[in-house]
Amino acid sequence: MHFDHIGLNVADLEAQATWYERALGLTRTLPFSVPPIDLTGLFLIDGNGFALELIHRPGNVAGMDAANPGEAALTRGYGHFCLRVADVDASFAQLVAAGAEVAIAPQESPEPGVRFAYVRDPEGNLIEFHDRKHPVR
């Protein structure tokens, strides 16, 4: 089995796509639509197998809007997505400079030898990143 992509419903497709392009250096693919349900979307890719699908349907409403990972863990369902990065502090600075809100500043993880941090994108979605050097066990 191979993980394919993360799907994220958004209020403002263009604004979120532009932010993720700028903040993470992702490349936008051609937009798509599903006319029977008035859904539009696009994929943002990094060239290394990571793909983020942003989708929008008029009339969508916000779901969980957790301020931090602990609060997100109190609600079942989507809580955050996580990116493995080479340098947590540099990635954190890059995302905050791009307008991300700090949720948890870079710090040591409960897993020895790993640093992690969390930010919130412009619509409040939590993004974790860490520098784990090995697969999750």
C-alpha positions in Angstrom: 0.0 0.0 0.0 1.2 3.5 -0.7 -0.2 6.8 0.7 -1.5 8.9 -2.2 -2.6 12.3 -1.0 -4.2 14.5 1.8 -7.6 16.0 1.0 -8.5 19.3 2.6 -11.8 21.0 2.3 -11.4 24.8 2.2 -13.5 27.9 2.3 -11.4 29.8 -0.2 -9.8 27.6 -2.8 -7.7 30.3 -4.5 -6.4 31.9 -1.3 -5.5 28.5 0.2 -3.8 27.3 -3.0 -1.8 30.5 -3.2 -0.8 30.2 0.5 0.3 26.6 0.2 2.3 27.3 -3.0 4.1 30.2 -1.2 4.5 28.6 2.2 5.6 25.1 1.2 6.8 25.6 -2.3 4.2 23.3 -3.8 3.3 23.4 -7.5 -0.3 23.7 -8.5 -1.8 21.2 -11.0 -4.7 21.8 -13.3 -8.0 22.5 -11.5 -10.9 20.0 -11.7 -14.6 20.0 -11.1 -17.4 17.6 -10.3 -20.4 19.3 -11.7 -23.2 17.1 -10.2 -22.2 18.3 -6.7 -20.7 21.7 -7.7 -17.3 20.8 -6.3 -14.0 22.3 -7.5 -10.5 21.5 -6.6 -6.9 21.2 -7.4 -3.8 19.3 -6.4 -0.6 20.8 -5.0 2.5 18.6 -5.4 6.2 18.8 -4.4 7.8 16.4 -6.9 8.7 13.9 -4.2 5.4 12.1 -4.0 3.6 14.5 -1.6 0.2 15.7 -2.8 -2.3 18.0 -1.1 -5.8 18.1 -2.7 -7.7 21.2 -1.9 -11.4 21.0 -2.6 -14.2 23.5 -2.3 -18.0 23.2 -2.5 -20.2 26.3 -2.1 -22.0 26.4 1.2 -19.4 24.4 3.1 -19.2 25.1 6.8 -16.3 25.0 9.2 -15.9 21.9 11.3 -13.5 21.5 14.1 -11.3 24.5 14.6 -8.8 23.3 17.2 -6.4 25.9 18.5 -3.8 23.3 19.2 -3.1 19.5 18.9 -4.4 18.7 22.4 -7.7 20.3 21.6 -7.8 18.5 18.2 -7.3 15.2 20.0 -10.6 15.7 21.9 -12.5 15.4 18.6 -12.6 12.2 16.5 -11.8 12.6 12.8 -9.2 14.8 11.1 -6.9 16.5 13.5 -3.8 17.5 11.5 -1.4 16.4 8.8 2.4 16.0 9.4 5.3 16.7 7.1 8.8 15.2 7.6 11.4 18.0 7.1 15.1 18.2 7.4 15.1 21.3 9.7 12.2 21.9 12.0 13.3 25.3 13.1 13.9 26.5 9.5 10.5 25.1 8.3 8.8 26.7 11.3 10.3 30.1 10.5 9.4 29.7 6.8 5.7 28.9 7.6 5.3 31.6 10.2 6.9 34.2 7.8 4.3 33.0 5.2 1.5 33.9 7.7 1.0 30.6 9.6 -0.2 31.0 13.2 2.0 29.3 15.9 0.3 26.4 17.6 3.4 24.8 19.2 6.8 26.3 18.7 9.7 23.9 17.8 10.7 21.6 20.7 11.9 18.2 21.5 9.4 15.4 20.8 8.6 12.7 23.3 10.4 10.4 20.8 14.1 10.7 21.6 16.2 12.6 19.0 13.2 14.1 17.2 12.1 17.8 17.1 8.6 18.9 16.1 6.3 21.9 15.8 2.8 22.8 14.8 1.3 25.8 12.9 -2.2 26.7 11.7 -2.7 27.6 8.1 -4.8 30.7 7.2 -8.1 28.8 7.6 -7.0 27.2 11.0 -5.9 23.7 9.8 -3.2 22.2 11.9 0.1 21.3 10.2 2.7 19.3 12.2 6.3 18.9 11.0 9.1 16.9 12.5 12.6 15.7 11.7 12.3 12.0 12.4 15.1 10.2 10.5 13.4 6.8 10.4 9.9 5.5 9.5 7.2 5.4 12.2 7.4 2.1 14.1 
